[in-house]
């Protein structure tokens, strides 16, 4: 069987979409949809009584992530994470990504100064990089692109591939990137709050943000996954609290930020600028919170 024909929003012909009005069946984009008790509505039917819901094959592809539309931001984020890990190896050290200059300059921790050999000092030392509390603000973001070895990297990138492309399809590439980065910062703030002096790296906080956003869409009936997103979040939270060495604060911070931003995005979906302003607000609030707790 050939690939299904792409469908485009009837109000924005340049926007490919997997969503349809449950009343008339016309394709609609994220900005044109209005959530209804069952299904989605186009602008013309958003205030009319609900008829028989029409579930299209395209909508099912959105729920499973099997669409024909490219996912440039998701693919780019995966490429950046993999590229950074390869740079970690190129800078020396071990296969787990530690023991090299890139790791020491990018890992998240609150207090002290670390040199290129991993020696931690309580006061400023020539040639050493500061922790967040001493001016190393960049660690709030760089830590989200470092990983502890190929298994850590592989699991995170697999999750990003499966869930990131669904969310990017639903809300668009620009909003998806803004949400991802804001959740990464929120996760760093949460990690500093719970374990300020424990070295933390990984994209899992931002990925938890993606899951939090998908949970909002699932609860509002905008994606149809049979409650799988909620079950997956619960399972991962159980693992987060059960296994040693996992950043509880990072995961919780990212999850909360993703859910909050998606709630705001759904209310402001017709204004990209307003959505980006919300993401910027969460990012700034995360940085302020991080410096307030270290």
GIGI-V280516 format. One line per field, one symbol per residue. ss: DSSP state (@ for helix, = for strand, . for the rest). phi: phi as a letter, one per 30 degrees, with the letter a starting at -180 (. if undefined). burial: # if it has 16 or more other C-alpha atoms within 10 Angstrom, else .. A space follows every 10 residues. Layout:
ss = ???
phi = ???
burial = ???
This chain:
ss = .......=.. .....=..== ......==.. ...==....= =.@@@..... ......@@@@ @@@@...... .@@@@@@@@@ @@@@@@@@@@ .......... @@@@@@.=.. ..==.....= =.......== .@@@....@@ @@@@@...@@ @@@@@@@@@@ @@@@@@@@@@ @.@@@@@@@@ @@@@@@@@@@ @@@@.....= ...@@@@@@@ @@@@@@@@@. .......@@@ @@@@@@@@@@ @@.....@@@ @@@@@@@@@@ @@@@@@@... .@@@@@@@@@ @@@@@@@@@@ @@@.
phi = .dddddcbed cbedcdbccb ddcciddbce dcdbdbebib bdedcdcced cddcccdddd dddcicccdd bddedddddd dddddddedd djicddicib dddddcddac cjbbcdcidc bdbdbeiccd dedcjdddde cdddccbcjd dedddddddd ddcddddddd cjdddddddd dddddddddd ddddbdcceb bkdddddddd dddddddddc idbbbiiddd ddddedddde dccdicdddd dddddddddd dddddddcdd bddddddddd ddddddddde ddcc
burial = ......#### .....##### ###.###### ######..## ##..##...# .....#.### ###.#.##.. #.##..##.. ##.##.###. #....##### ########## ######.#.# .......### ####.##.## #########. .##..##.## #.######## ###.###### ########## ###.###### ########## ########.# #####...## ..#......# .....##### ########## ###.##.##. .#..##.### .##..##.## #..#
